[in-house]
Amino acid sequence: MSEFPERLRRLRENMRPVRSMTVTSQLMGLHPDMLRRYERGEVEPSMGALYKIADYYGVSTDYLMGRTNFPFVHRL
């Protein structure tokens, strides 16, 4: 099973200030129902949605998808 749903949920819950799923999804430019379905593991995000989520939280797409345990992108 993908680590994506759990990592997404943890990122949202640990975000400060704490925001509801509805507010978070609006700030990302995603529909609240889709964010809810991603967190439940019902569907996997499109590449576009994955980029929006990664940009919002400042983490790499590889971290979101469980390909690395290092959340942050190191930029040169």
PQR file with spaces between the fields and no chain letter, atoms N, CA, C, O and H, PARSE charges and radii, in Angstrom:
ATOM       1  N    MET     1       0.837   -1.187    0.000 -0.4000 1.5000
ATOM       2  CA   MET     1       0.000    0.000    0.000 -0.0000 2.0000
ATOM       3  C    MET     1       0.883    1.254    0.000  0.5500 1.7000
ATOM       4  O    MET     1       1.953    1.277    0.610 -0.5500 1.4000
ATOM       5  N    SER     2       0.433    2.247   -0.666 -0.4000 1.5000
ATOM       6  CA   SER     2       1.165    3.504   -0.766 -0.0000 2.0000
ATOM       7  C    SER     2       1.236    4.204    0.589  0.5500 1.7000
ATOM       8  O    SER     2       0.300    4.140    1.386 -0.5500 1.4000
ATOM       9  H    SER     2      -0.436    2.228   -1.161  0.4000 1.0000
ATOM      10  N    GLU     3       2.345    4.862    0.831 -0.4000 1.5000
ATOM      11  CA   GLU     3       2.498    5.656    2.050 -0.0000 2.0000
ATOM      12  C    GLU     3       1.870    7.034    1.896  0.5500 1.7000
ATOM      13  O    GLU     3       1.772    7.793    2.860 -0.5500 1.4000
ATOM      14  H    GLU     3       3.105    4.914    0.183  0.4000 1.0000
ATOM      15  N    PHE     4       1.449    7.348    0.689 -0.4000 1.5000
ATOM      16  CA   PHE     4       0.927    8.679    0.393 -0.0000 2.0000
ATOM      17  C    PHE     4      -0.215    9.113    1.318  0.5500 1.7000
ATOM      18  O    PHE     4      -0.138   10.210    1.871 -0.5500 1.4000
ATOM      19  H    PHE     4       1.529    6.731   -0.095  0.4000 1.0000
ATOM      20  N    PRO     5      -1.266    8.316    1.515 -0.5600 1.5000
ATOM      21  CA   PRO     5      -2.382    8.789    2.356  0.2800 2.0000
ATOM      22  C    PRO     5      -1.950    9.175    3.770  0.5500 1.7000
ATOM      23  O    PRO     5      -2.370   10.211    4.286 -0.5500 1.4000
ATOM      24  N    GLU     6      -1.130    8.363    4.385 -0.4000 1.5000
ATOM      25  CA   GLU     6      -0.686    8.640    5.755 -0.0000 2.0000
ATOM      26  C    GLU     6       0.203    9.880    5.813  0.5500 1.7000
ATOM      27  O    GLU     6       0.067   10.701    6.720 -0.5500 1.4000
ATOM      28  H    GLU     6      -0.789    7.522    3.966  0.4000 1.0000
ATOM      29  N    ARG     7       1.099   10.015    4.861 -0.4000 1.5000
ATOM      30  CA   ARG     7       1.992   11.181    4.853 -0.0000 2.0000
ATOM      31  C    ARG     7       1.199   12.462    4.603  0.5500 1.7000
ATOM      32  O    ARG     7       1.465   13.492    5.222 -0.5500 1.4000
ATOM      33  H    ARG     7       1.210    9.348    4.124  0.4000 1.0000
ATOM      34  N    LEU     8       0.245   12.396    3.714 -0.4000 1.5000
ATOM      35  CA   LEU     8      -0.588   13.559    3.425 -0.0000 2.0000
ATOM      36  C    LEU     8      -1.369   13.972    4.671  0.5500 1.7000
ATOM      37  O    LEU     8      -1.417   15.154    5.010 -0.5500 1.4000
ATOM      38  H    LEU     8       0.029   11.559    3.211  0.4000 1.0000
ATOM      39  N    ARG     9      -1.968   13.022    5.340 -0.4000 1.5000
ATOM      40  CA   ARG     9      -2.754   13.315    6.543 -0.0000 2.0000
ATOM      41  C    ARG     9      -1.864   13.931    7.625  0.5500 1.7000
ATOM      42  O    ARG     9      -2.233   14.924    8.252 -0.5500 1.4000
ATOM      43  H    ARG     9      -1.928   12.061    5.065  0.4000 1.0000
ATOM      44  N    ARG    10      -0.686   13.332    7.835 -0.4000 1.5000
ATOM      45  CA   ARG    10       0.227   13.853    8.855 -0.0000 2.0000
ATOM      46  C    ARG    10       0.680   15.279    8.538  0.5500 1.7000
ATOM      47  O    ARG    10       0.752   16.124    9.431 -0.5500 1.4000
ATOM      48  H    ARG    10      -0.386   12.526    7.325  0.4000 1.0000
ATOM      49  N    LEU    11       0.981   15.539    7.284 -0.4000 1.5000
ATOM      50  CA   LEU    11       1.392   16.893    6.901 -0.0000 2.0000
ATOM      51  C    LEU    11       0.279   17.895    7.192  0.5500 1.7000
ATOM      52  O    LEU    11       0.536   18.967    7.739 -0.5500 1.4000
ATOM      53  H    LEU    11       0.923   14.852    6.559  0.4000 1.0000
ATOM      54  N    ARG    12      -0.946   17.554    6.831 -0.4000 1.5000
ATOM      55  CA   ARG    12      -2.068   18.468    7.067 -0.0000 2.0000
ATOM      56  C    ARG    12      -2.286   18.689    8.560  0.5500 1.7000
ATOM      57  O    ARG    12      -2.481   19.823    8.998 -0.5500 1.4000
ATOM      58  H    ARG    12      -1.155   16.683    6.387  0.4000 1.0000
ATOM      59  N    GLU    13      -2.253   17.622    9.335 -0.4000 1.5000
ATOM      60  CA   GLU    13      -2.509   17.737   10.771 -0.0000 2.0000
ATOM      61  C    GLU    13      -1.393   18.472   11.513  0.5500 1.7000
ATOM      62  O    GLU    13      -1.646   19.104   12.539 -0.5500 1.4000
ATOM      63  H    GLU    13      -2.094   16.701    8.979  0.4000 1.0000
ATOM      64  N    ASN    14      -0.165   18.394   11.006 -0.4000 1.5000
ATOM      65  CA   ASN    14       0.969   19.050   11.669 -0.0000 2.0000
ATOM      66  C    ASN    14       1.221   20.476   11.182  0.5500 1.7000
ATOM      67  O    ASN    14       2.081   21.175   11.718 -0.5500 1.4000
ATOM      68  H    ASN    14       0.041   17.881   10.173  0.4000 1.0000
ATOM      69  N    MET    15       0.479   20.900   10.177 -0.4000 1.5000
ATOM      70  CA   MET    15       0.642   22.246    9.623 -0.0000 2.0000
ATOM      71  C    MET    15       0.200   23.282   10.657  0.5500 1.7000
ATOM      72  O    MET    15      -0.807   23.097   11.340 -0.5500 1.4000
ATOM      73  H    MET    15      -0.219   20.333    9.742  0.4000 1.0000
ATOM      74  N    ARG    16       0.944   24.350   10.763 -0.4000 1.5000
ATOM      75  CA   ARG    16       0.578   25.443   11.660 -0.0000 2.0000
ATOM      76  C    ARG    16       0.451   26.719   10.854  0.5500 1.7000
ATOM      77  O    ARG    16       1.359   27.027   10.081 -0.5500 1.4000
ATOM      78  H    ARG    16       1.762   24.501   10.207  0.4000 1.0000
ATOM      79  N    PRO    17      -0.609   27.466   10.990 -0.5600 1.5000
ATOM      80  CA   PRO    17      -1.749   27.159   11.843  0.2800 2.0000
ATOM      81  C    PRO    17      -2.536   25.976   11.301  0.5500 1.7000
ATOM      82  O    PRO    17      -2.519   25.696   10.103 -0.5500 1.4000
ATOM      83  N    VAL    18      -3.229   25.283   12.208 -0.4000 1.5000
ATOM      84  CA   VAL    18      -4.048   24.139   11.823 -0.0000 2.0000
ATOM      85  C    VAL    18      -5.203   24.643   10.961  0.5500 1.7000
ATOM      86  O    VAL    18      -5.877   25.614   11.304 -0.5500 1.4000
ATOM      87  H    VAL    18      -3.243   25.511   13.182  0.4000 1.0000
ATOM      88  N    ARG    19      -5.412   23.966    9.845 -0.4000 1.5000
ATOM      89  CA   ARG    19      -6.499   24.343    8.934 -0.0000 2.0000
ATOM      90  C    ARG    19      -7.367   23.130    8.664  0.5500 1.7000
ATOM      91  O    ARG    19      -6.896   21.993    8.687 -0.5500 1.4000
ATOM      92  H    ARG    19      -4.864   23.177    9.567  0.4000 1.0000
ATOM      93  N    SER    20      -8.625   23.386    8.412 -0.4000 1.5000
ATOM      94  CA   SER    20      -9.540   22.301    8.069 -0.0000 2.0000
ATOM      95  C    SER    20      -9.168   21.744    6.701  0.5500 1.7000
ATOM      96  O    SER    20      -8.418   22.361    5.945 -0.5500 1.4000
ATOM      97  H    SER    20      -9.007   24.310    8.394  0.4000 1.0000
ATOM      98  N    MET    21      -9.703   20.573    6.401 -0.4000 1.5000
ATOM      99  CA   MET    21      -9.449   19.970    5.101 -0.0000 2.0000
ATOM     100  C    MET    21     -10.009   20.861    3.993  0.5500 1.7000
ATOM     101  O    MET    21      -9.408   20.972    2.924 -0.5500 1.4000
ATOM     102  H    MET    21     -10.313   20.072    7.015  0.4000 1.0000
ATOM     103  N    THR    22     -11.154   21.494    4.240 -0.4000 1.5000
ATOM     104  CA   THR    22     -11.770   22.365    3.237 -0.0000 2.0000
ATOM     105  C    THR    22     -10.874   23.560    2.933  0.5500 1.7000
ATOM     106  O    THR    22     -10.627   23.868    1.767 -0.5500 1.4000
ATOM     107  H    THR    22     -11.642   21.403    5.108  0.4000 1.0000
ATOM     108  N    VAL    23     -10.392   24.227    3.956 -0.4000 1.5000
ATOM     109  CA   VAL    23      -9.521   25.389    3.760 -0.0000 2.0000
ATOM     110  C    VAL    23      -8.215   24.963    3.095  0.5500 1.7000
ATOM     111  O    VAL    23      -7.744   25.622    2.168 -0.5500 1.4000
ATOM     112  H    VAL    23     -10.593   23.977    4.903  0.4000 1.0000
ATOM     113  N    THR    24      -7.635   23.871    3.562 -0.4000 1.5000
ATOM     114  CA   THR    24      -6.383   23.375    2.986 -0.0000 2.0000
ATOM     115  C    THR    24      -6.548   23.086    1.504  0.5500 1.7000
ATOM     116  O    THR    24      -5.716   23.493    0.694 -0.5500 1.4000
ATOM     117  H    THR    24      -8.018   23.336    4.315  0.4000 1.0000
ATOM     118  N    SER    25      -7.609   22.391    1.147 -0.4000 1.5000
ATOM     119  CA   SER    25      -7.817   22.036   -0.263 -0.0000 2.0000
ATOM     120  C    SER    25      -8.024   23.283   -1.115  0.5500 1.7000
ATOM     121  O    SER    25      -7.546   23.342   -2.248 -0.5500 1.4000
ATOM     122  H    SER    25      -8.286   22.060    1.805  0.4000 1.0000
ATOM     123  N    GLN    26      -8.731   24.278   -0.585 -0.4000 1.5000
ATOM     124  CA   GLN    26      -8.936   25.520   -1.334 -0.0000 2.0000
ATOM     125  C    GLN    26      -7.608   26.234   -1.575  0.5500 1.7000
ATOM     126  O    GLN    26      -7.366   26.746   -2.668 -0.5500 1.4000
ATOM     127  H    GLN    26      -9.119   24.230    0.335  0.4000 1.0000
ATOM     128  N    LEU    27      -6.757   26.268   -0.565 -0.4000 1.5000
ATOM     129  CA   LEU    27      -5.451   26.915   -0.717 -0.0000 2.0000
ATOM     130  C    LEU    27      -4.564   26.185   -1.722  0.5500 1.7000
ATOM     131  O    LEU    27      -3.724   26.797   -2.381 -0.5500 1.4000
ATOM     132  H    LEU    27      -6.954   25.853    0.323  0.4000 1.0000
ATOM     133  N    MET    28      -4.758   24.872   -1.830 -0.4000 1.5000
ATOM     134  CA   MET    28      -3.995   24.076   -2.797 -0.0000 2.0000
ATOM     135  C    MET    28      -4.564   24.186   -4.200  0.5500 1.7000
ATOM     136  O    MET    28      -3.867   23.920   -5.180 -0.5500 1.4000
ATOM     137  H    MET    28      -5.440   24.375   -1.294  0.4000 1.0000
ATOM     138  N    GLY    29      -5.825   24.577   -4.300 -0.4000 1.5000
ATOM     139  CA   GLY    29      -6.489   24.600   -5.595 -0.0000 2.0000
ATOM     140  C    GLY    29      -7.070   23.249   -5.964  0.5500 1.7000
ATOM     141  O    GLY    29      -7.205   22.918   -7.141 -0.5500 1.4000
ATOM     142  H    GLY    29      -6.391   24.793   -3.504  0.4000 1.0000
ATOM     143  N    LEU    30      -7.418   22.461   -4.930 -0.4000 1.5000
ATOM     144  CA   LEU    30      -8.006   21.139   -5.144 -0.0000 2.0000
ATOM     145  C    LEU    30      -9.410   21.104   -4.561  0.5500 1.7000
ATOM     146  O    LEU    30      -9.734   21.892   -3.672 -0.5500 1.4000
ATOM     147  H    LEU    30      -7.309   22.730   -3.974  0.4000 1.0000
ATOM     148  N    HIS    31     -10.234   20.208   -5.050 -0.4000 1.5000
ATOM     149  CA   HIS    31     -11.580   20.032   -4.508 -0.0000 2.0000
ATOM     150  C    HIS    31     -11.478   19.307   -3.166  0.5500 1.7000
ATOM     151  O    HIS    31     -10.730   18.336   -3.046 -0.5500 1.4000
ATOM     152  H    HIS    31      -9.971   19.568   -5.772  0.4000 1.0000
ATOM     153  N    PRO    32     -12.224   19.770   -2.149 -0.5600 1.5000
ATOM     154  CA   PRO    32     -12.152   19.131   -0.827  0.2800 2.0000
ATOM     155  C    PRO    32     -12.429   17.627   -0.847  0.5500 1.7000
ATOM     156  O    PRO    32     -11.809   16.871   -0.100 -0.5500 1.4000
ATOM     157  N    ASP    33     -13.355   17.195   -1.695 -0.4000 1.5000
ATOM     158  CA   ASP    33     -13.657   15.758   -1.767 -0.0000 2.0000
ATOM     159  C    ASP    33     -12.457   14.958   -2.258  0.5500 1.7000
ATOM     160  O    ASP    33     -12.234   13.833   -1.812 -0.5500 1.4000
ATOM     161  H    ASP    33     -13.859   17.809   -2.302  0.4000 1.0000
ATOM     162  N    MET    34     -11.684   15.533   -3.175 -0.4000 1.5000
ATOM     163  CA   MET    34     -10.514   14.814   -3.682 -0.0000 2.0000
ATOM     164  C    MET    34      -9.449   14.690   -2.601  0.5500 1.7000
ATOM     165  O    MET    34      -8.849   13.627   -2.438 -0.5500 1.4000
ATOM     166  H    MET    34     -11.865   16.447   -3.538  0.4000 1.0000
ATOM     167  N    LEU    35      -9.212   15.760   -1.870 -0.4000 1.5000
ATOM     168  CA   LEU    35      -8.223   15.698   -0.793 -0.0000 2.0000
ATOM     169  C    LEU    35      -8.637   14.649    0.235  0.5500 1.7000
ATOM     170  O    LEU    35      -7.799   13.896    0.732 -0.5500 1.4000
ATOM     171  H    LEU    35      -9.699   16.624   -2.003  0.4000 1.0000
ATOM     172  N    ARG    36      -9.911   14.603    0.548 -0.4000 1.5000
ATOM     173  CA   ARG    36     -10.439   13.607    1.490 -0.0000 2.0000
ATOM     174  C    ARG    36     -10.195   12.192    0.959  0.5500 1.7000
ATOM     175  O    ARG    36      -9.785   11.304    1.706 -0.5500 1.4000
ATOM     176  H    ARG    36     -10.591   15.215    0.144  0.4000 1.0000
ATOM     177  N    ARG    37     -10.448   11.993   -0.323 -0.4000 1.5000
ATOM     178  CA   ARG    37     -10.256   10.669   -0.935 -0.0000 2.0000
ATOM     179  C    ARG    37      -8.777   10.293   -0.989  0.5500 1.7000
ATOM     180  O    ARG    37      -8.430    9.122   -0.838 -0.5500 1.4000
ATOM     181  H    ARG    37     -10.782   12.715   -0.930  0.4000 1.0000
ATOM     182  N    TYR    38      -7.909   11.275   -1.202 -0.4000 1.5000
ATOM     183  CA   TYR    38      -6.470   10.995   -1.178 -0.0000 2.0000
ATOM     184  C    TYR    38      -6.054   10.518    0.207  0.5500 1.7000
ATOM     185  O    TYR    38      -5.320    9.538    0.336 -0.5500 1.4000
ATOM     186  H    TYR    38      -8.192   12.226   -1.325  0.4000 1.0000
ATOM     187  N    GLU    39      -6.524   11.211    1.248 -0.4000 1.5000
ATOM     188  CA   GLU    39      -6.154   10.842    2.617 -0.0000 2.0000
ATOM     189  C    GLU    39      -6.690    9.472    3.013  0.5500 1.7000
ATOM     190  O    GLU    39      -6.074    8.775    3.820 -0.5500 1.4000
ATOM     191  H    GLU    39      -7.121   12.007    1.144  0.4000 1.0000
ATOM     192  N    ARG    40      -7.807    9.087    2.467 -0.4000 1.5000
ATOM     193  CA   ARG    40      -8.382    7.768    2.771 -0.0000 2.0000
ATOM     194  C    ARG    40      -7.736    6.660    1.948  0.5500 1.7000
ATOM     195  O    ARG    40      -7.949    5.478    2.217 -0.5500 1.4000
ATOM     196  H    ARG    40      -8.308    9.652    1.812  0.4000 1.0000
ATOM     197  N    GLY    41      -6.954    7.035    0.956 -0.4000 1.5000
ATOM     198  CA   GLY    41      -6.314    6.044    0.099 -0.0000 2.0000
ATOM     199  C    GLY    41      -7.245    5.474   -0.953  0.5500 1.7000
ATOM     200  O    GLY    41      -6.974    4.415   -1.518 -0.5500 1.4000
ATOM     201  H    GLY    41      -6.780    7.996    0.737  0.4000 1.0000
ATOM     202  N    GLU    42      -8.342    6.171   -1.219 -0.4000 1.5000
ATOM     203  CA   GLU    42      -9.319    5.695   -2.201 -0.0000 2.0000
ATOM     204  C    GLU    42      -8.837    5.905   -3.630  0.5500 1.7000
ATOM     205  O    GLU    42      -9.138    5.109   -4.519 -0.5500 1.4000
ATOM     206  H    GLU    42      -8.562    7.031   -0.760  0.4000 1.0000
ATOM     207  N    VAL    43      -8.096    6.969   -3.843 -0.4000 1.5000
ATOM     208  CA   VAL    43      -7.555    7.278   -5.172 -0.0000 2.0000
ATOM     209  C    VAL    43      -6.151    7.844   -5.013  0.5500 1.7000
ATOM     210  O    VAL    43      -5.801    8.375   -3.958 -0.5500 1.4000
ATOM     211  H    VAL    43      -7.851    7.616   -3.121  0.4000 1.0000
ATOM     212  N    GLU    44      -5.355    7.728   -6.060 -0.4000 1.5000
ATOM     213  CA   GLU    44      -4.020    8.337   -6.084 -0.0000 2.0000
ATOM     214  C    GLU    44      -4.131    9.644   -6.863  0.5500 1.7000
ATOM     215  O    GLU    44      -4.925    9.739   -7.799 -0.5500 1.4000
ATOM     216  H    GLU    44      -5.639    7.297   -6.917  0.4000 1.0000
ATOM     217  N    PRO    45      -3.354   10.639   -6.494 -0.5600 1.5000
ATOM     218  CA   PRO    45      -3.448   11.936   -7.164  0.2800 2.0000
ATOM     219  C    PRO    45      -2.843   11.904   -8.563  0.5500 1.7000
ATOM     220  O    PRO    45      -1.948   11.114   -8.863 -0.5500 1.4000
ATOM     221  N    SER    46      -3.364   12.792   -9.405 -0.4000 1.5000
ATOM     222  CA   SER    46      -2.741   13.000  -10.713 -0.0000 2.0000
ATOM     223  C    SER    46      -1.404   13.691  -10.468  0.5500 1.7000
ATOM     224  O    SER    46      -1.142   14.164   -9.362 -0.5500 1.4000
ATOM     225  H    SER    46      -4.091   13.434   -9.161  0.4000 1.0000
ATOM     226  N    MET    47      -0.572   13.750  -11.477 -0.4000 1.5000
ATOM     227  CA   MET    47       0.720   14.429  -11.324 -0.0000 2.0000
ATOM     228  C    MET    47       0.505   15.901  -10.976  0.5500 1.7000
ATOM     229  O    MET    47       1.227   16.458  -10.149 -0.5500 1.4000
ATOM     230  H    MET    47      -0.784   13.365  -12.375  0.4000 1.0000
ATOM     231  N    GLY    48      -0.483   16.525  -11.606 -0.4000 1.5000
ATOM     232  CA   GLY    48      -0.769   17.930  -11.317 -0.0000 2.0000
ATOM     233  C    GLY    48      -1.151   18.146   -9.863  0.5500 1.7000
ATOM     234  O    GLY    48      -0.675   19.083   -9.223 -0.5500 1.4000
ATOM     235  H    GLY    48      -1.069   16.072  -12.278  0.4000 1.0000
ATOM     236  N    ALA    49      -2.012   17.278   -9.342 -0.4000 1.5000
ATOM     237  CA   ALA    49      -2.429   17.381   -7.942 -0.0000 2.0000
ATOM     238  C    ALA    49      -1.252   17.100   -7.015  0.5500 1.7000
ATOM     239  O    ALA    49      -1.093   17.762   -5.989 -0.5500 1.4000
ATOM     240  H    ALA    49      -2.399   16.517   -9.863  0.4000 1.0000
ATOM     241  N    LEU    50      -0.434   16.127   -7.373 -0.4000 1.5000
ATOM     242  CA   LEU    50       0.733   15.789   -6.558 -0.0000 2.0000
ATOM     243  C    LEU    50       1.689   16.982   -6.456  0.5500 1.7000
ATOM     244  O    LEU    50       2.227   17.258   -5.384 -0.5500 1.4000
ATOM     245  H    LEU    50      -0.563   15.589   -8.206  0.4000 1.0000
ATOM     246  N    TYR    51       1.896   17.684   -7.565 -0.4000 1.5000
ATOM     247  CA   TYR    51       2.760   18.866   -7.554 -0.0000 2.0000
ATOM     248  C    TYR    51       2.173   19.971   -6.679  0.5500 1.7000
ATOM     249  O    TYR    51       2.905   20.634   -5.943 -0.5500 1.4000
ATOM     250  H    TYR    51       1.459   17.460   -8.436  0.4000 1.0000
ATOM     251  N    LYS    52       0.861   20.172   -6.754 -0.4000 1.5000
ATOM     252  CA   LYS    52       0.210   21.194   -5.924 -0.0000 2.0000
ATOM     253  C    LYS    52       0.385   20.886   -4.442  0.5500 1.7000
ATOM     254  O    LYS    52       0.681   21.777   -3.646 -0.5500 1.4000
ATOM     255  H    LYS    52       0.267   19.634   -7.351  0.4000 1.0000
ATOM     256  N    ILE    53       0.201   19.629   -4.080 -0.4000 1.5000
ATOM     257  CA   ILE    53       0.327   19.214   -2.680 -0.0000 2.0000
ATOM     258  C    ILE    53       1.767   19.389   -2.207  0.5500 1.7000
ATOM     259  O    ILE    53       2.011   19.925   -1.126 -0.5500 1.4000
ATOM     260  H    ILE    53      -0.040   18.905   -4.727  0.4000 1.0000
ATOM     261  N    ALA    54       2.714   18.935   -3.020 -0.4000 1.5000
ATOM     262  CA   ALA    54       4.134   19.053   -2.661 -0.0000 2.0000
ATOM     263  C    ALA    54       4.537   20.518   -2.516  0.5500 1.7000
ATOM     264  O    ALA    54       5.244   20.874   -1.573 -0.5500 1.4000
ATOM     265  H    ALA    54       2.516   18.499   -3.898  0.4000 1.0000
ATOM     266  N    ASP    55       4.101   21.359   -3.430 -0.4000 1.5000
ATOM     267  CA   ASP    55       4.427   22.788   -3.354 -0.0000 2.0000
ATOM     268  C    ASP    55       3.821   23.427   -2.110  0.5500 1.7000
ATOM     269  O    ASP    55       4.476   24.227   -1.441 -0.5500 1.4000
ATOM     270  H    ASP    55       3.527   21.070   -4.196  0.4000 1.0000
ATOM     271  N    TYR    56       2.591   23.085   -1.800 -0.4000 1.5000
ATOM     272  CA   TYR    56       1.906   23.662   -0.643 -0.0000 2.0000
ATOM     273  C    TYR    56       2.645   23.339    0.656  0.5500 1.7000
ATOM     274  O    TYR    56       2.823   24.209    1.508 -0.5500 1.4000
ATOM     275  H    TYR    56       2.059   22.435   -2.343  0.4000 1.0000
ATOM     276  N    TYR    57       3.069   22.092    0.802 -0.4000 1.5000
ATOM     277  CA   TYR    57       3.736   21.679    2.037 -0.0000 2.0000
ATOM     278  C    TYR    57       5.251   21.858    2.000  0.5500 1.7000
ATOM     279  O    TYR    57       5.915   21.710    3.026 -0.5500 1.4000
ATOM     280  H    TYR    57       2.925   21.385    0.110  0.4000 1.0000
ATOM     281  N    GLY    58       5.798   22.173    0.838 -0.4000 1.5000
ATOM     282  CA   GLY    58       7.240   22.367    0.730 -0.0000 2.0000
ATOM     283  C    GLY    58       8.028   21.077    0.849  0.5500 1.7000
ATOM     284  O    GLY    58       9.142   21.067    1.373 -0.5500 1.4000
ATOM     285  H    GLY    58       5.258   22.294    0.005  0.4000 1.0000
ATOM     286  N    VAL    59       7.450   19.992    0.364 -0.4000 1.5000
ATOM     287  CA   VAL    59       8.117   18.689    0.398 -0.0000 2.0000
ATOM     288  C    VAL    59       8.261   18.168   -1.025  0.5500 1.7000
ATOM     289  O    VAL    59       7.654   18.695   -1.957 -0.5500 1.4000
ATOM     290  H    VAL    59       6.545   20.000   -0.061  0.4000 1.0000
ATOM     291  N    SER    60       9.064   17.137   -1.177 -0.4000 1.5000
ATOM     292  CA   SER    60       9.256   16.558   -2.508 -0.0000 2.0000
ATOM     293  C    SER    60       8.127   15.584   -2.837  0.5500 1.7000
ATOM     294  O    SER    60       7.497   15.016   -1.945 -0.5500 1.4000
ATOM     295  H    SER    60       9.558   16.709   -0.420  0.4000 1.0000
ATOM     296  N    THR    61       7.891   15.408   -4.114 -0.4000 1.5000
ATOM     297  CA   THR    61       6.907   14.410   -4.542 -0.0000 2.0000
ATOM     298  C    THR    61       7.389   13.012   -4.181  0.5500 1.7000
ATOM     299  O    THR    61       6.579   12.134   -3.886 -0.5500 1.4000
ATOM     300  H    THR    61       8.403   15.869   -4.838  0.4000 1.0000
ATOM     301  N    ASP    62       8.700   12.798   -4.203 -0.4000 1.5000
ATOM     302  CA   ASP    62       9.243   11.492   -3.806 -0.0000 2.0000
ATOM     303  C    ASP    62       8.901   11.180   -2.352  0.5500 1.7000
ATOM     304  O    ASP    62       8.572   10.040   -2.023 -0.5500 1.4000
ATOM     305  H    ASP    62       9.359   13.512   -4.443  0.4000 1.0000
ATOM     306  N    TYR    63       8.977   12.176   -1.490 -0.4000 1.5000
ATOM     307  CA   TYR    63       8.607   11.967   -0.090 -0.0000 2.0000
ATOM     308  C    TYR    63       7.118   11.613    0.017  0.5500 1.7000
ATOM     309  O    TYR    63       6.752   10.664    0.711 -0.5500 1.4000
ATOM     310  H    TYR    63       9.244   13.102   -1.757  0.4000 1.0000
ATOM     311  N    LEU    64       6.276   12.369   -0.661 -0.4000 1.5000
ATOM     312  CA   LEU    64       4.835   12.106   -0.592 -0.0000 2.0000
ATOM     313  C    LEU    64       4.494   10.685   -1.021  0.5500 1.7000
ATOM     314  O    LEU    64       3.620   10.044   -0.436 -0.5500 1.4000
ATOM     315  H    LEU    64       6.573   13.140   -1.224  0.4000 1.0000
ATOM     316  N    MET    65       5.186   10.197   -2.042 -0.4000 1.5000
ATOM     317  CA   MET    65       4.869    8.877   -2.585 -0.0000 2.0000
ATOM     318  C    MET    65       5.637    7.745   -1.909  0.5500 1.7000
ATOM     319  O    MET    65       5.504    6.584   -2.297 -0.5500 1.4000
ATOM     320  H    MET    65       5.896   10.718   -2.517  0.4000 1.0000
ATOM     321  N    GLY    66       6.439    8.078   -0.899 -0.4000 1.5000
ATOM     322  CA   GLY    66       7.132    7.038   -0.144 -0.0000 2.0000
ATOM     323  C    GLY    66       8.425    6.547   -0.762  0.5500 1.7000
ATOM     324  O    GLY    66       8.930    5.490   -0.384 -0.5500 1.4000
ATOM     325  H    GLY    66       6.547    9.021   -0.584  0.4000 1.0000
ATOM     326  N    ARG    67       8.970    7.302   -1.712 -0.4000 1.5000
ATOM     327  CA   ARG    67      10.214    6.888   -2.359 -0.0000 2.0000
ATOM     328  C    ARG    67      11.446    7.315   -1.576  0.5500 1.7000
ATOM     329  O    ARG    67      12.546    6.826   -1.834 -0.5500 1.4000
ATOM     330  H    ARG    67       8.560    8.161   -2.019  0.4000 1.0000
ATOM     331  N    THR    68      11.270    8.227   -0.619 -0.4000 1.5000
ATOM     332  CA   THR    68      12.353    8.662    0.264 -0.0000 2.0000
ATOM     333  C    THR    68      11.752    9.047    1.608  0.5500 1.7000
ATOM     334  O    THR    68      10.572    9.384    1.696 -0.5500 1.4000
ATOM     335  H    THR    68      10.376    8.625   -0.410  0.4000 1.0000
ATOM     336  N    ASN    69      12.562    8.994    2.640 -0.4000 1.5000
ATOM     337  CA   ASN    69      12.100    9.413    3.961 -0.0000 2.0000
ATOM     338  C    ASN    69      12.532   10.837    4.291  0.5500 1.7000
ATOM     339  O    ASN    69      12.291   11.324    5.396 -0.5500 1.4000
ATOM     340  H    ASN    69      13.521    8.720    2.568  0.4000 1.0000
ATOM     341  N    PHE    70      13.164   11.497    3.342 -0.4000 1.5000
ATOM     342  CA   PHE    70      13.604   12.874    3.525 -0.0000 2.0000
ATOM     343  C    PHE    70      12.594   13.797    2.848  0.5500 1.7000
ATOM     344  O    PHE    70      12.519   13.833    1.620 -0.5500 1.4000
ATOM     345  H    PHE    70      13.360   11.102    2.444  0.4000 1.0000
ATOM     346  N    PRO    71      11.821   14.540    3.631 -0.5600 1.5000
ATOM     347  CA   PRO    71      10.723   15.310    3.052  0.2800 2.0000
ATOM     348  C    PRO    71      11.127   16.516    2.219  0.5500 1.7000
ATOM     349  O    PRO    71      10.395   16.903    1.309 -0.5500 1.4000
ATOM     350  N    PHE    72      12.266   17.112    2.508 -0.4000 1.5000
ATOM     351  CA   PHE    72      12.576   18.382    1.883 -0.0000 2.0000
ATOM     352  C    PHE    72      13.506   18.233    0.692  0.5500 1.7000
ATOM     353  O    PHE    72      14.399   17.386    0.671 -0.5500 1.4000
ATOM     354  H    PHE    72      12.861   16.797    3.247  0.4000 1.0000
ATOM     355  N    VAL    73      13.272   19.067   -0.282 -0.4000 1.5000
ATOM     356  CA   VAL    73      14.088   19.092   -1.486 -0.0000 2.0000
ATOM     357  C    VAL    73      15.307   19.956   -1.198  0.5500 1.7000
ATOM     358  O    VAL    73      15.179   21.075   -0.700 -0.5500 1.4000
ATOM     359  H    VAL    73      12.546   19.754   -0.266  0.4000 1.0000
ATOM     360  N    HIS    74      16.473   19.443   -1.509 -0.4000 1.5000
ATOM     361  CA   HIS    74      17.702   20.221   -1.349 -0.0000 2.0000
ATOM     362  C    HIS    74      17.991   20.910   -2.674  0.5500 1.7000
ATOM     363  O    HIS    74      18.216   20.261   -3.696 -0.5500 1.4000
ATOM     364  H    HIS    74      16.577   18.535   -1.914  0.4000 1.0000
ATOM     365  N    ARG    75      17.979   22.222   -2.635 -0.4000 1.5000
ATOM     366  CA   ARG    75      18.202   22.996   -3.857 -0.0000 2.0000
ATOM     367  C    ARG    75      19.592   23.599   -3.843  0.5500 1.7000
ATOM     368  O    ARG    75      20.098   24.018   -2.802 -0.5500 1.4000
ATOM     369  H    ARG    75      17.796   22.749   -1.805  0.4000 1.0000
ATOM     370  N    LEU    76      20.191   23.635   -5.002 -0.4000 1.5000
ATOM     371  CA   LEU    76      21.535   24.218   -5.127 -0.0000 2.0000
ATOM     372  C    LEU    76      21.452   25.710   -5.315  0.5500 1.7000
ATOM     373  O    LEU    76      22.480   26.375   -5.439 -0.5500 1.4000
ATOM     374  H    LEU    76      19.781   23.295   -5.848  0.4000 1.0000
